[in-house]
Amino acid sequence: MTTEVKRKLNVEVNGISIECASNARVLEAINEAGFDVPTLCYDERTGAQGTCRMCLVEVEADGNTQQVAACTAFASNGMQVATHPDHIVDYRKTILELLLSETSSPTTCPKCISFKTCELHEAAEEYNAKWDAFPSLVVREKPEDANPFIQRDYDYCISCFRCTNICNDWEQAGAITVHGRGQENSIASFFNNDLLQSSCTFCGQCINTCPTGALTDKKIVGKTRAGDLKRTKTICPYCGVGCGIHLLSENGQLKGTEPDFDAPSRGSLCVKGQFASWEFV
């Protein structure tokens, strides 16, 4: 019996030397070195997408300097990576301001108000991006959907497609898809854009991967304040599978749940675990 030995690569990130696997992406090397870059379209469960371009970094390899998307580009031996040179920081700020111009005001973001600062607005704060830097575009319409679990505020959608990727590629549900092209695109479900009529299992993964306030837990959104919300790590009590969850509480009262992505279940929950497990505590 033989054991495969993977060759290690020597990579330098912002002057810090680290070792990474021969098949590692640049983003993995950046994280291994202890740095972060925004990744609005990336979910490690579905892999690299390279659509938002927020993770663009400058790399030098084999005597050539170029800008690459960290989530898609592979690391190479001797590569030097710069995550925050001034021109890249300016580039990210511009991208963020363009994205913000497609959405409603950050001051009314349902995820930021009720749960925690969403990834889009967290990045906007980090890069001092302004919502009104560019003329506002017509925001995407909110569908009329009577389902009791998932609130769909698509006026905050930035077309990152994390929700469709996680639904189709990870959960294998195929309940939502991209409809239209360019600025006219939207996220839609089959059968009159009504999730109750679709193949949706209401696992909530679209909510949990969404980097904006476009998708939230309808059962508790607007009923909690992000600053008062407390998260307690535990196990879903509904059945014997043992999926990891965080109980959400406010002022000593249980309000809802979120998946624990560090648990062996890797964030996956059924409809009962996502939207009702806290009712069995």
C-alpha positions in Angstrom: 0.0 0.0 0.0 1.4 3.4 -1.0 0.4 6.8 0.3 0.2 9.7 -2.1 2.5 12.6 -1.1 1.3 16.0 -2.3 4.0 18.4 -3.3 4.0 21.6 -1.3 4.2 25.1 -2.9 6.1 28.0 -1.3 4.0 31.1 -1.7 4.5 34.6 -0.3 1.5 36.6 0.7 2.0 40.3 1.7 5.6 39.4 2.6 4.6 36.3 4.7 5.9 33.0 3.4 3.6 30.0 3.7 3.3 26.5 2.3 0.2 25.3 0.5 -0.9 22.2 -1.4 0.1 21.9 -5.1 -3.6 22.2 -6.1 -4.4 25.2 -3.9 -6.1 28.3 -5.2 -4.6 31.7 -4.5 -7.5 32.4 -2.1 -6.5 29.4 0.0 -3.0 30.7 0.3 -4.3 34.1 1.3 -6.4 32.6 4.1 -3.6 30.4 5.2 -1.4 33.4 5.6 -4.0 35.1 7.8 -5.4 37.6 5.3 -8.9 38.2 3.9 -10.2 39.6 0.7 -13.9 40.1 -0.1 -15.6 37.1 -1.8 -19.2 38.1 -2.6 -19.8 35.2 -5.1 -17.8 32.5 -3.4 -19.1 29.6 -1.3 -16.5 27.0 -0.6 -19.1 24.2 -0.9 -19.8 25.0 -4.5 -16.3 26.1 -5.5 -14.9 29.0 -7.5 -17.1 31.2 -9.6 -15.1 34.3 -10.3 -18.1 36.5 -11.1 -18.0 39.3 -8.6 -14.3 40.1 -9.1 -14.0 41.4 -5.6 -11.2 39.0 -4.7 -8.9 40.4 -7.4 -5.3 40.4 -6.2 -1.9 41.2 -7.8 0.4 38.2 -8.2 4.0 37.9 -9.5 5.0 34.5 -10.8 7.8 33.5 -13.3 8.7 37.1 -13.7 5.2 38.2 -14.8 2.9 40.5 -12.8 -0.8 40.2 -13.3 -4.2 40.7 -11.6 -6.2 37.5 -11.0 -9.3 36.4 -9.2 -8.0 34.7 -6.1 -10.9 32.3 -5.9 -10.2 30.9 -9.4 -6.5 31.2 -10.0 -4.2 28.4 -8.9 -1.1 29.1 -6.7 2.3 28.3 -8.1 5.7 27.8 -6.5 7.5 31.0 -5.7 4.4 33.1 -6.3 4.2 36.5 -4.6 0.7 37.8 -3.8 -0.3 41.4 -2.8 -3.8 41.6 -1.5 -4.2 45.3 -0.9 -2.1 47.5 -3.2 -3.7 50.9 -3.6 -4.9 50.4 -7.2 -6.6 47.1 -6.1 -8.2 48.8 -3.1 -9.6 51.6 -5.4 -10.8 48.9 -7.9 -12.7 47.1 -5.1 -14.3 50.3 -3.9 -15.5 51.1 -7.4 -17.0 47.6 -7.9 -18.8 47.9 -4.5 -20.2 51.3 -5.4 -21.5 49.9 -8.7 -23.1 47.0 -6.9 -24.6 49.4 -4.3 -26.1 51.5 -7.2 -28.2 48.4 -8.1 -29.8 48.0 -4.7 -32.0 49.8 -2.2 -30.5 51.8 0.6 -28.2 50.1 3.0 -30.1 51.7 5.9 -33.1 49.5 5.2 -31.3 46.2 4.6 -33.3 43.5 6.4 -30.4 41.3 7.1 -28.3 44.1 8.6 -31.2 45.3 10.7 -32.4 41.9 12.0 -29.5 39.5 11.9 -26.0 40.9 11.3 -24.2 43.2 8.8 -24.4 41.4 5.5 -21.2 40.7 3.5 -22.0 43.4 0.9 -22.4 46.2 3.4 -19.6 44.9 5.6 -17.3 45.3 2.6 -18.7 48.7 1.8 -17.9 49.9 5.3 -14.3 48.4 5.0 -13.7 50.2 1.7 -15.7 53.3 2.5 -17.9 52.7 -0.6 -20.8 55.1 -1.0 -24.3 54.0 -2.0 -24.9 57.2 -4.0 -21.5 57.4 -5.7 -23.2 56.4 -9.0 -26.7 57.1 -10.3 -29.1 54.5 -8.9 -30.4 51.9 -11.3 -33.9 50.5 -11.2 -33.8 47.8 -8.5 -35.1 44.3 -9.1 -38.7 43.6 -8.2 -39.8 41.7 -5.2 -41.9 38.7 -6.2 -45.2 38.0 -4.5 -44.6 34.8 -2.6 -46.8 33.5 0.1 -44.4 30.9 1.4 -44.0 31.2 5.3 -40.2 30.7 5.5 -38.1 32.7 2.9 -38.4 36.4 2.4 -37.3 37.4 -1.1 -36.3 41.1 -1.1 -34.6 41.1 -4.6 -34.2 44.9 -4.4 -31.0 43.9 -2.6 -29.9 41.2 -5.1 -26.5 41.7 -6.8 -26.6 38.7 -9.1 -23.9 36.8 -7.4 -25.8 33.6 -8.0 -24.7 32.0 -4.8 -28.3 31.0 -4.1 -28.9 29.3 -7.4 -25.5 27.5 -7.2 -26.2 26.2 -3.6 -29.7 25.2 -4.5 -28.8 23.4 -7.7 -25.3 22.1 -7.2 -25.1 21.5 -3.4 -28.7 20.7 -2.3 -29.7 19.3 -5.7 -33.2 20.8 -5.3 -33.3 22.8 -8.5 -36.0 25.1 -7.1 -34.6 28.5 -8.3 -32.8 29.6 -11.5 -31.6 32.8 -13.2 -34.2 34.4 -15.4 -33.2 37.0 -18.0 -29.8 38.6 -18.8 -27.7 41.5 -17.8 -29.4 44.1 -15.6 -32.7 42.6 -16.5 -31.9 39.3 -14.8 -33.7 38.0 -11.7 -33.8 34.9 -9.5 -37.0 33.0 -10.2 -38.6 29.7 -9.4 -40.8 27.6 -11.7 -44.6 27.6 -11.7 -45.5 31.3 -11.3 -42.4 32.1 -9.3 -44.0 30.6 -6.2 -41.7 28.6 -4.0 -44.6 26.6 -2.6 -45.4 25.3 -6.1 -41.7 24.5 -6.9 -39.4 21.7 -5.9 -38.1 23.9 -2.9 -37.5 21.8 0.3 -37.1 25.0 2.4 -33.7 23.9 3.6 -32.8 27.6 4.0 -29.4 27.3 2.3 -30.2 30.1 -0.1 -30.7 32.4 2.9 -27.5 31.3 4.5 -25.3 31.8 1.5 -26.8 35.1 0.3 -24.2 37.9 0.9 -26.9 40.6 1.0 -30.4 41.2 2.4 -32.1 39.7 -0.6 -33.0 36.5 1.2 -33.8 36.2 4.9 -35.8 34.1 7.4 -39.3 35.4 7.1 -40.3 34.0 10.5 -38.1 36.4 12.4 -37.0 39.2 10.0 -38.1 42.5 11.3 -38.7 41.1 14.8 -35.2 41.2 16.0 -32.3 43.7 16.2 -28.9 42.6 15.1 -27.1 44.3 18.0 -29.3 42.5 20.5 -29.1 39.0 18.9 -27.1 36.3 20.8 -25.9 33.1 19.1 -25.5 29.9 21.1 -23.8 26.9 19.5 -25.7 23.6 20.0 -27.2 20.6 18.2 -30.6 20.5 16.6 -33.0 18.7 19.0 -35.6 17.6 16.4 -34.2 14.2 15.4 -31.2 12.0 15.9 -29.0 13.1 13.0 -27.3 15.8 15.1 -27.0 18.7 12.8 -25.1 21.7 14.2 -27.1 24.9 14.8 -26.8 28.3 16.5 -29.8 29.2 18.6 -30.8 32.9 18.1 -32.0 34.7 21.2 -32.8 38.2 22.2 -33.3 39.4 25.7 -33.5 35.8 26.9 -36.1 34.8 24.4 -35.6 32.2 21.6 -36.2 33.8 18.2 -34.8 31.3 15.6 -31.9 29.3 14.4 -28.9 29.5 12.0 -26.8 26.6 10.8 -23.4 25.9 12.3 -21.0 25.7 9.3 -18.2 24.4 11.6 -20.2 21.3 12.5 -19.9 18.0 10.6 -23.2 18.8 8.9 -21.4 21.8 7.2 -24.5 24.0 7.5 -27.0 21.7 5.9 -30.4 21.6 7.7 -33.8 20.3 6.8 -36.9 22.6 6.9 -37.5 21.6 10.5 -34.0 22.3 11.6 -33.8 25.6 9.8 -37.2 27.1 10.7 -38.6 25.1 13.6 -35.9 23.4 15.6 -35.9 26.1 18.3 -39.6 25.5 18.9 -38.6 22.0 20.3 -36.1 23.4 22.8 
